[in-house]
Amino acid sequence: MSSRIQKKPIFREYIIGSKPVPKIDGFPVEIINNKIPQFHFILAFASEDYVEDPSTKKKLGKGNFSANWNVTKFSAQTIRNLKDEYFNVKVAISLGGRGTDFPFNPQDKEIWIDNAKKSLQKIISDLYKLHHETVIDGIDINYEYIQSSEDDFAYCIGKVIDYLKTNISGLVVSIAPSHPVLLHYQTLFLANKDSVDWVNYQYYNEKVPSTQEFVNLHKTLIDTFGVDKLLAGFSTDPKDKGNISLEVFVEGALQLIASGSLSGIFVSDAQSSLFSEPPLYVEKKAQDILTGSGF
């Protein structure tokens, strides 16, 4: 799917099934706003297996990915039913993981690429296929901790993106950069501009103390990623509290929308939001911002 024909605004919600608590029983459909042209649920994470380097004790990735979410609660049939009921909903899977437990650090680049192609194809085309058609609409690249070089990251991930886009019709691709690994994702994006549809920038992974700093940072990122693809992200996970406040995010998002500089918002994550007070407030507020409801 080309970014030139995508409808805006877009809202995306991460469901992180690998979190031990709190657990989530299914898609939080109560947050779906039918005024949003594209609403994406992102199942996270498809994480790879690792071996330990005996000399450095570092984790080395093998590229064999498996789903860390509950595949019964989030089954192919469940997704098909969801998409049949809500016209604007798509479902993607995110590969990688949060933190140092899930580094990008291939043991062998070519073996990693081959294993990643096979294992991700198996998840998308076997686990999530109904009546000869996959119900998965996209993949999201979401490594927050990268130990390889920028060029190796771009090479390996780029090869996997090309393979999946070639073999799965209409697949949407997003990447999820954050400040600590921004150069890796910039290198990946610049080498694969036509293949990357959305850029989910994690503002919650760095200190953004004021509205003006948020707005300035977003406009700087537009220089690399483009206004049509760049999305702003907020986290409801208590571990991310203190980096950017909801007040700063809301005020900044309103300013960016007013200047035509924001195409969409994503929130991480549904589990934390369900157990916030009031539940799922951020998701509903973000979509009100995007649609101009109540502002």
Protein Blocks (a to p, Z undefined) as FASTA:
>chain_A
ZZklpccddddddddfkbmbdcdfbdcfklpcfkbmbacdddddddddddddfklopacd
ehiacdfbdfklmcfklmmmmmmmmmkbccdddehdedjklccddfblklmmmmmmmmmm
mmmmmmmggehiafbfbdcdddfbdfbdfklmmmmmmmmmmmmmmmmghiacdddddfkl
mmmmmmmmmmmmmmpmbdcddfklcccfbfklmmmmmmmmmmmnopklmccdddfbfklg
ojacfklmmmmmmmmmmnopafbdcdddfklmmmmccehklmmmmmmmmnopoZZ
